[in-house]
Structure formats: structure tokens, C-alpha cells
Amino acid sequence: MIKLAITENGKTRLIETQPGETLLAILQKHGYSVYAPCGGRGTCGKCLVQVKGEGYVIACMYYPEKNAEIILPGKVESMILTSQSDFLEDLPLDIEPPAYKTKNPWAIAVDMGTTTVVLYFLDLRNGKIEKIDSFINPQNSYGGDVITRIGYCQEHKNGLKELQQAIVHEINSALESFAKENSCKADNFEKLIFVGNTTMLHILLGEDPVSLALAPFVPKFTAKQIRTGKQTGFNVNPHAVIETLPCISAYVGADVVAGLAALNVPYKNFLFLDIGTNGEIALVKGREIVTCAAAAGPAFEGANLSCGMGAVAGAVNIFKGKNQYRVIGNIRPVGICGSGIVDIVNYLVLNNQVDETGFLPEDFVIHKKNNIRVTQQDIREIQLAKSAICSGIKILIQEAGISFDSIEALFIAGGFGNYINIQSALNIGLLPYELKDKIYAVGNSAGIGALQYAKSNYFKQKTDAIVKRSRYIELSLVDEFTTEFALNMNFSQNSY
């Protein structure tokens, strides 16, 4: 008999069950509602629940074998998961089995973010997602943003090799763990599909990224890249396909291409925003796609903040007032992630503890014992980041020759977009107030795009079409951007 402690919305219940059933079936049997749009067939990967000590698992593919603590998504998280799936593709497997080299072929779709790396393990025999894994990008040790990492490559003789080996080693560790858990071999890994910003993909393939940081910002490649397993350091089948999705420019990468391709929406005119170290922005106007990158810095990913951290266990991710906050993992706070800092800054401005110019008279304490606080410099970092993003959006709209009234939706991608409080983001000027009723989170659309690319030839054609339709605007060459940036630095009371 197995004992499972199930926690939902802060309440814990102990249940007993026999081994041999999926966690989804067990939860359903005991009256819990878990979002599983594919009906538990393992093809959508959306029935994520947290198993303490193991991280997030796909409930319909996870078989409990010992006592465990299970944390279910709360009502807010469940609503987010439900709404996000409405906007993203979930295509069937359309690649013929004869294309494979072994009897047990696997594909791994990898979203290689600057801060977090997410891997989707796809069974190529049936299109099921067996596991979703993630880890903090080990390149963080060499710099929290792409410019710092490029600088490391430039300043150190073996810098590029060190960065490349760091990520390859960590991915190999994830592959090895999966192989042990699923009785397969390295030879069975026949396809690795990568998305990420242009810099991350250059480093992954060992291509010198220095030109990306120097005007006129010309990358070594933007087209999709294909290697074989034996040409890389990955512990995979020597004939495996190692492929990166195409990029648009030096600072609008394959993550945006994958995210746009993954969208399944009826709108003709909409914005797509991926807030990370760079705010990658795309404006779709009919058949035309106009893109830009706003240098937001890593503040919204937790870097450059006094108590900042990624959206992992221990991070304050929701803040409503003193002693009214939520921490990822329901543990004592150890830092503040992007969605948390947006809420906190909004609270400070609303309560006149930060003025319109961003002046904070003294540190604002969140948790005294752990010394979690917000400083004046933190406020300045947020001002710079939010102004870059909002200004970039406004410039794109001007360049496309349309008005805010013509924009039907704004989709926010990435982990930051998952839990950001839209009203807080509007209030501090991160997002334009003109779009206040048209903003939707779409989660890890880049990762979902990489997954669809691994499954579907149709999706590959879709990504190629997006690149052909796209053009890039370099904001530093647009005179109006400097003016917009200055105007959007303050916290305008008109938004409240």
C-alpha cells in the first residue's frame, strides 16, 4: 500500500492506493480534478503536478511506487493552464516510423533559455510525452545575461568552449537519467530539437557569438542548423539529427519563431512578447510580421536584483501586501522572481512608498528573518526594464502604421508570463494600458513549438513561413525610441 499526501490550495489530505496506476487515475478516483485536455493519453503534457523531491511530473505518465507528497496546482495556476492551452497547437505525430534508426526511438525538444532549460521527452512510436525535465542553465556561472556571456567568450581563450561544454554536460546528465528510468540507451535518442535566443544557439553549436554584441550585430547564422550526433558532444545516436529552429535576427531568436508558430489563434493583428533578458517582440499585421528586441536586462529573470532569483522553489511570485504573498513550493522565501517584483513595485507605487520618479526612501522588507527586501537600485532596474519593453511595443506599432485600437490581442510568453499579474504590469507601465483587456499568457510557447517541430513536418513548414514573413527593426537606429524610453521611465499615476 502506498500513502500519498495530496496538497491542494493549502489543504493536505492523506490517501492510500495500490501501485500500478497512474497518478492522474489515482487523483481522479479520489475526487481531484486535474487538467488533462488529451484525456490522459500522454500527448499534451499539460497535467503537470509537483512531486516533492522529484519536481514536476506528467500525472498521466507517472506511476507512484512509494510514499510521496503531491502538490496540485491551485485555482489560479489551473486557470492559467486551461487558458494557455486554448492558444497553442497540439499536432499529431506525422513522421513515419521507417525514418527511425532503432526500435525504441526518442526525440528531445529543448527550450534553452538564458536562465532555465526545459526538456520534453517524446516517444516517437506513439507521440506521447513521457517526461518534462528542467534545470537552471549552468552558463549562469559565466554571466546572467547574453551580453555578459558573449563578453566571457571574448575575454577568455577557451571561453566559448567552457560555455558550450557546460550546457552539453548538463543536457547529457538529463539524458542519462531519463535512459536509466526508462530502460533505453543513448542510441535510442535519435532527434534533439533546440530553440532559444540567437546567442544561446551560437554557444550551443560552438559558433563564435562575439559579432552579436558588436554593431551591426551580424550573427554567424540565422537559418536552421542541422548536425549529426557524432558531430556534437551529446550522448546520443551517432546518426541522430541535432537541429535548431531558424532565428530572425541577432536578437530575435528561434524561441520567438517557435512561439509564433505554436500559436493557434483567429486574430489577424496581434502582438507577441517574450520577456527575458531581451524583450523579444513581434507584431503580426495580417501576413506581415515586424519584430524588435528591447534590451530589458535580466531583472525580470531575477538577476541584477538584490534578492532576485528565477521562478523556482523559494521565490516570492505573488505579492498583495505585507505578509500577504505566495512562495513557489510553499516554503520560506529565499528571494523574489520576476512576477513577484512586478507585484511589489505596483504595491509600493499604489501606497505612495515609491513616487512617480521611482524614489524609494528606504528598503522595503518582505521577510525580515531571511533579509528579503527591495532596494532603491532594484526599483531603478525595473524602471529601465519596463521602459524598454513598453517603448519597444509602441515603436513597433508606429512602424507597422497601425493604432492600438487595431491590435486584437497581446500574448505574453515564457515563465515570466505564466504568473505575472497583468494589472500590476499595466499599473507600473510594463505593458501599455491601451491593451488592458486584450492580454493573455501562453506559457512556454517556445518549448511547445520545439515539441511540435519534433512531431510534425507540417509545423516545420509553418516555422519556415514565419521567418519569410518577418522583418527586424533595430531600435537603436530609431530616433523616436530614445524619446519613448525617457517618457516611459516614470510610474505614471494616469494608469491607476
C-alpha positions in Angstrom: 0.0 0.0 0.0 1.3 3.5 -0.9 0.5 6.6 1.1 0.2 9.9 -0.8 -0.2 13.3 0.9 -2.1 15.4 -1.6 -2.0 19.2 -1.1 -4.4 21.4 -2.9 -5.0 25.1 -2.2 -3.1 24.8 1.1 -5.1 21.8 2.4 -3.5 18.4 2.7 -5.3 15.0 2.6 -3.7 11.6 3.0 -4.9 8.9 0.7 -3.8 5.2 0.3 -3.5 3.4 -3.1 -2.0 0.4 -4.7 0.9 0.6 -7.1 0.3 0.1 -10.8 -2.0 3.1 -11.5 -1.0 6.5 -13.0 -1.1 9.4 -10.7 -3.8 11.0 -12.8 -6.1 8.0 -12.4 -5.4 7.9 -8.6 -6.2 11.6 -8.3 -9.4 11.3 -10.4 -10.5 8.3 -8.4 -10.2 10.3 -5.2 -12.2 13.3 -6.5 -9.4 15.6 -7.6 -9.8 17.5 -10.8 -6.5 17.7 -12.8 -6.4 19.5 -16.1 -5.7 16.8 -18.9 -7.0 18.0 -22.2 -5.7 15.0 -24.1 -7.7 12.7 -21.8 -4.7 11.2 -20.2 -3.1 9.8 -23.4 0.3 11.5 -22.6 0.3 13.6 -25.8 -0.2 17.2 -24.4 2.0 17.3 -21.3 -0.4 19.6 -19.5 -1.4 17.5 -16.5 1.6 18.8 -14.5 1.7 18.3 -10.8 4.6 18.6 -8.3 6.0 15.6 -6.5 8.1 16.8 -3.6 11.7 15.8 -4.1 11.2 15.0 -7.8 9.9 18.2 -9.3 7.1 18.4 -11.8 5.8 15.3 -13.4 3.2 14.5 -16.1 0.4 12.9 -14.0 -0.9 10.6 -16.7 2.6 9.1 -17.3 3.8 9.0 -13.6 3.3 5.8 -11.6 3.8 6.2 -7.8 5.9 3.4 -6.4 6.5 4.7 -2.9 5.0 7.2 -0.3 5.1 10.7 -1.7 3.9 14.3 -1.2 1.9 15.6 -4.1 1.2 19.4 -4.6 -1.6 20.1 -7.1 -1.9 23.4 -9.0 -4.1 25.9 -7.1 -7.1 27.5 -8.7 -5.1 30.4 -10.2 -2.5 28.0 -11.7 -5.2 25.7 -13.1 -7.0 28.6 -14.7 -3.7 29.7 -16.3 -3.0 26.2 -17.7 -6.5 25.9 -19.1 -6.4 29.3 -20.8 -2.9 28.8 -22.2 -3.9 25.6 -23.9 -6.6 27.4 -25.8 -4.0 29.4 -27.8 -1.3 26.7 -28.6 -1.1 24.0 -31.2 -1.2 20.3 -30.3 -0.5 18.5 -33.5 -0.5 14.7 -34.1 2.7 12.8 -34.8 3.0 12.8 -38.6 6.5 11.3 -39.1 6.7 7.8 -40.5 8.3 5.1 -38.3 10.6 3.9 -41.2 12.5 7.2 -40.7 13.9 5.9 -37.4 17.1 4.0 -36.8 16.2 2.0 -33.7 13.1 0.1 -32.4 12.7 2.5 -29.5 13.3 6.0 -30.9 13.1 9.1 -28.7 13.1 12.8 -29.5 14.0 15.5 -27.1 12.7 19.1 -27.6 14.8 21.6 -25.7 13.9 25.1 -24.9 17.3 26.6 -24.0 16.6 29.7 -22.1 19.2 32.1 -20.7 18.1 31.2 -17.2 16.2 28.0 -17.4 16.4 25.0 -19.7 13.3 22.8 -20.3 13.4 19.3 -22.0 10.4 17.4 -23.4 11.0 13.7 -23.9 8.9 12.5 -26.8 8.2 8.8 -27.7 8.5 8.7 -31.5 6.5 5.5 -31.7 3.2 7.0 -30.4 3.7 10.7 -29.9 3.5 10.6 -26.1 5.4 12.9 -23.9 7.0 10.7 -21.3 8.7 13.4 -19.2 9.2 17.1 -18.9 12.5 18.0 -17.2 14.1 21.3 -16.4 17.2 22.8 -14.8 18.9 26.1 -14.2 21.2 27.0 -17.2 24.7 26.2 -15.9 26.0 29.1 -18.0 24.7 31.4 -15.3 28.1 30.9 -13.6 29.6 32.8 -16.5 27.1 35.7 -16.6 23.4 36.2 -16.0 22.7 37.7 -19.5 23.8 37.1 -23.1 26.0 40.2 -23.3 28.0 39.1 -20.2 28.4 35.6 -21.7 29.5 36.9 -25.0 32.0 39.0 -23.1 33.3 35.9 -21.4 33.8 34.3 -24.8 35.7 37.3 -26.0 37.9 37.7 -22.9 38.9 34.1 -22.3 40.8 31.9 -24.8 38.6 28.9 -24.1 35.5 30.8 -23.0 33.2 29.6 -25.8 34.3 26.0 -25.3 33.7 26.3 -21.5 30.1 27.7 -22.0 29.4 25.1 -24.7 30.6 22.2 -22.5 28.7 23.4 -19.5 25.3 23.2 -21.3 26.2 20.0 -23.2 27.3 18.3 -19.9 24.0 19.2 -18.1 21.9 18.0 -21.0 23.8 14.8 -21.2 23.1 14.3 -17.4 19.4 14.7 -18.1 19.6 12.2 -21.0 21.4 9.7 -18.8 18.9 10.0 -16.0 16.0 9.5 -18.4 17.7 6.5 -20.0 18.0 4.8 -16.7 14.4 5.5 -15.7 13.0 4.2 -19.0 15.2 1.3 -19.9 16.6 2.8 -23.0 20.1 3.6 -24.3 21.9 6.6 -25.7 21.5 5.0 -29.1 17.7 5.5 -28.8 18.0 9.3 -28.7 17.5 10.0 -32.4 16.5 13.6 -32.5 17.3 16.7 -30.5 15.4 19.9 -31.4 16.6 23.2 -29.9 15.0 26.6 -29.6 16.5 29.6 -27.8 17.7 33.1 -28.4 20.3 33.5 -31.2 23.2 33.8 -28.7 22.3 30.6 -26.9 22.1 28.7 -30.1 25.5 30.0 -31.3 27.1 28.9 -28.0 25.4 25.5 -28.2 26.9 24.8 -31.6 30.3 26.3 -30.7 29.9 29.2 -33.1 31.6 32.5 -32.1 28.9 34.8 -30.7 31.1 38.0 -30.4 29.7 39.6 -33.6 26.2 39.5 -32.0 27.4 42.2 -29.5 29.1 44.4 -32.0 27.4 46.8 -34.5 26.0 46.0 -37.0 25.1 42.8 -34.9 25.5 40.2 -37.6 25.1 36.6 -36.4 27.1 33.7 -37.9 23.7 32.1 -38.8 20.0 32.7 -38.6 18.9 29.8 -40.7 18.1 26.4 -39.1 21.2 24.4 -38.3 21.5 20.6 -38.6 24.2 18.4 -37.2 24.6 14.7 -36.5 25.1 13.1 -33.2 28.7 12.3 -33.9 29.4 16.0 -34.7 28.4 17.1 -31.3 29.2 16.2 -27.7 25.8 14.8 -26.9 25.5 11.2 -25.8 23.0 10.2 -28.5 22.8 8.0 -31.6 25.8 9.0 -33.8 23.3 9.4 -36.7 20.9 11.4 -34.6 19.5 14.7 -36.0 20.6 17.7 -33.9 18.6 20.6 -35.2 18.0 24.2 -34.2 15.0 26.2 -35.4 15.6 29.3 -37.5 16.1 32.7 -36.0 15.0 36.1 -37.4 17.9 38.3 -36.3 20.8 38.6 -33.8 18.3 39.4 -31.0 15.0 37.8 -32.2 15.7 34.1 -32.0 14.2 30.7 -32.6 12.3 31.0 -29.3 10.1 33.7 -30.9 9.8 31.8 -34.2 8.7 28.6 -32.3 6.3 30.6 -30.1 4.6 32.3 -33.0 4.3 29.0 -34.9 2.8 27.4 -31.9 0.0 29.9 -31.6 -3.4 28.8 -32.9 -5.5 32.0 -32.8 -8.1 33.6 -35.0 -6.6 37.1 -34.8 -5.1 39.0 -37.8 -3.4 41.8 -35.9 -1.7 40.9 -32.6 1.4 41.3 -30.5 3.7 38.5 -29.2 6.0 39.3 -26.3 8.7 37.1 -24.7 10.1 38.9 -21.7 13.5 37.7 -20.8 17.0 39.2 -20.7 15.9 40.7 -24.0 12.3 41.6 -24.6 11.7 39.9 -27.9 8.6 41.5 -29.5 6.7 40.6 -32.7 3.8 42.4 -34.2 1.7 40.3 -36.6 -0.2 42.5 -39.0 -2.1 40.3 -41.4 0.7 38.5 -43.4 3.4 40.8 -42.2 5.4 40.3 -39.1 7.5 43.1 -37.7 10.0 42.3 -34.9 12.4 44.0 -32.5 14.4 43.4 -29.3 14.3 45.7 -26.3 17.3 45.5 -24.1 15.4 44.9 -20.8 18.3 43.3 -19.0 17.9 40.3 -16.7 15.8 42.0 -13.9 12.6 40.1 -14.8 14.5 36.8 -14.6 15.7 37.7 -11.1 19.3 38.8 -12.0 20.6 42.2 -11.1 18.1 42.4 -8.2 19.4 42.4 -4.6 17.2 39.4 -3.7 16.3 38.3 -7.2 16.1 34.7 -8.3 14.5 32.6 -11.0 10.9 31.3 -10.8 11.9 28.2 -8.7 11.1 26.9 -5.3 11.6 29.6 -2.6 10.8 32.6 -4.9 8.1 35.1 -3.9 6.0 35.1 -7.1 2.8 36.8 -5.9 2.6 39.8 -3.6 -0.5 41.6 -2.3 0.7 43.3 0.8 2.8 42.9 4.0 2.7 39.2 4.9 0.3 38.6 2.0 2.4 36.8 -0.5 2.9 33.4 -2.1 6.2 31.5 -2.4 6.8 28.8 -5.1 6.9 25.5 -3.4 5.0 26.8 -0.3 8.3 27.2 1.7 10.0 30.0 3.5 11.1 32.7 0.9 14.7 32.9 -0.2 14.2 35.5 -2.9 12.0 37.3 -5.4 11.3 36.3 -9.0 10.0 38.4 -11.9 6.3 38.2 -11.3 6.9 38.9 -7.6 8.9 42.1 -8.2 6.3 43.5 -10.5 3.6 43.0 -7.8 5.8 44.5 -5.2 6.7 47.6 -7.2 3.0 48.0 -8.0 2.2 47.8 -4.3 4.8 50.4 -3.4 3.7 52.9 -6.0 0.0 52.4 -5.1 0.7 53.0 -1.5 3.0 56.0 -2.1 6.1 54.3 -0.8 7.7 54.9 -4.2 7.0 58.2 -6.0 6.4 58.8 -9.7 10.1 59.2 -10.4 10.9 55.8 -8.7 12.4 57.2 -5.5 12.3 54.7 -2.6 13.3 56.4 0.8 14.3 53.1 2.5 14.5 49.4 1.7 11.1 47.7 1.7 11.4 44.5 3.8 9.4 41.4 2.6 10.8 38.8 5.1 13.0 40.2 7.9 14.5 36.9 9.1 15.7 35.9 5.7 16.6 39.5 4.8 14.4 39.5 1.7 14.0 43.1 0.7 13.6 45.6 -2.2 16.2 48.4 -2.6 16.4 51.7 -4.5 18.6 50.0 -7.1 16.0 47.3 -7.6 13.4 49.9 -8.4 15.8 51.5 -10.9 16.4 48.2 -12.6 12.7 47.7 -13.0 12.2 51.2 -14.4 14.8 50.6 -17.1 13.4 47.2 -18.0 9.8 48.2 -18.1 10.5 51.3 -20.1 12.5 49.2 -22.7 9.6 46.8 -23.2 6.8 49.3 -23.3 8.8 51.6 -25.6 9.6 48.7 -28.0 5.9 47.8 -28.3 5.0 51.4 -29.1 7.7 51.7 -31.7 6.6 48.5 -33.4 3.0 49.8 -33.6 4.3 53.1 -35.1 6.5 51.2 -37.6 3.6 49.0 -38.7 1.4 52.0 -39.3 -1.5 50.9 -37.2 -3.1 52.0 -33.9 -3.6 50.3 -30.5 -7.3 50.0 -31.5 -6.3 47.7 -34.3 -4.5 45.3 -32.0 -6.7 42.4 -31.2 -4.5 40.6 -28.6 -1.2 40.7 -26.8 0.3 37.3 -26.0 2.9 37.0 -23.3 5.2 34.0 -23.5 7.7 32.4 -21.1 7.9 31.6 -17.5 7.6 35.2 -16.5 4.3 35.5 -18.5 2.9 32.5 -16.7 2.3 34.1 -13.3 2.6 37.8 -13.9 -0.3 39.8 -12.6 -1.5 41.7 -15.7 -3.0 44.5 -13.7 0.3 45.1 -11.8 2.2 45.1 -15.1 -0.2 47.6 -16.6 0.0 49.8 -13.5 3.8 50.1 -13.5 3.9 50.8 -17.2 5.5 47.5 -18.3 2.5 46.8 -20.6 0.6 49.5 -22.5 -2.7 50.4 -20.8 -4.4 50.7 -24.2 -4.4 46.8 -24.4 -5.6 46.2 -20.8 -8.5 43.9 -21.9 -6.6 42.0 -24.6 -3.6 40.4 -22.8 -3.2 36.7 -22.5 -0.4 34.4 -21.1 0.6 31.5 -23.3 3.2 29.8 -21.1 6.2 28.1 -22.6 5.2 28.6 -26.2 8.8 28.2 -27.3 9.1 24.8 -25.7 5.7 23.7 -27.1 6.9 24.9 -30.5 10.1 22.8 -30.3 7.9 19.8 -29.3 5.6 20.3 -32.3 8.6 20.7 -34.6 9.9 17.3 -33.4 6.4 15.7 -34.1 5.2 17.4 -37.3 6.5 18.1 -40.8 3.6 20.5 -41.2 4.9 22.5 -38.2 8.3 22.8 -39.8 6.8 24.4 -42.8 4.9 26.8 -40.6 8.2 28.0 -38.9 9.8 28.5 -42.3 6.8 30.6 -43.5 7.0 32.8 -40.3 10.7 33.6 -41.0 10.0 34.5 -44.6 7.2 36.9 -43.4 9.3 38.6 -40.8 11.4 41.7 -40.8 13.5 43.1 -38.0 13.8 46.7 -36.7 16.9 47.7 -34.8 15.6 50.0 -32.1 18.9 51.8 -31.5 18.5 53.2 -35.1 15.0 54.5 -34.5 15.2 58.2 -33.3 11.8 58.0 -31.6 12.9 55.1 -29.4 15.1 57.3 -27.2 12.2 59.7 -26.6 9.7 56.9 -25.8 12.2 55.4 -23.5 12.6 58.6 -21.5 8.8 59.2 -21.4 8.1 55.6 -20.1 10.7 55.7 -17.3 8.4 57.2 -14.6 5.5 55.5 -12.9 2.5 57.4 -14.3 -0.4 57.9 -12.0 -2.7 58.0 -15.0 -2.7 54.2 -15.1 -4.2 53.7 -11.6 
